[in-house]
């Protein structure tokens, strides 16, 4: 058995996962983006959250009406937290009060149900650094968040080499890039620009 683990990340072109004063999706959502989300969350999988993102999503699904929120409600969810206690207020949710890297490594070995994490910056940084992420799905919205940006997954994180396995343009403006991440190793001799 070996479950795949996918990190799903929305960002602006400058790599920020949110921006103060901007609406959700940076105001650039469209029917193809929404259809992609519906298809993504219609798959059999376990959703994995850190406590902050779990609290946010638990609230989002009651306040907003997105076509994939019914799937978010129905899918099994794991939240890593030492402060949240059951009942969690979001059906099909389980809290794990243990080290996420250790737990995900164990779950990947003992189940074949895919896992997906959206948001949860510190959790996903730790999983990327541990080499436990099989797929990095990045949706890049056509904006630069600049000084308003925050929640950058890849800034100041581990160095990665990325193997592009899928590239899609949604609604004629938003990029969906799917990578297989590899921890960056030594640079091979003879690569890069040659000195004169």
Secondary structure, DSSP 8 states (H G I E B T S, - for coil): ----EEEEEEEETTS-SEETT--GGGG---HHHHHHHHHHHTSS-EEEEEHHHHHHHHHHHHH---TTHHHHHHSEEEEE-SS--SS-SSTTEEEE-S-HHHHHHHHHHH--S-EEEES-HHHHHHHHHTT--SEEEEEEES---GGGEE--SSTTS--EEEEEEEEEEETTTEEEEEEEEEE-----TT-S----
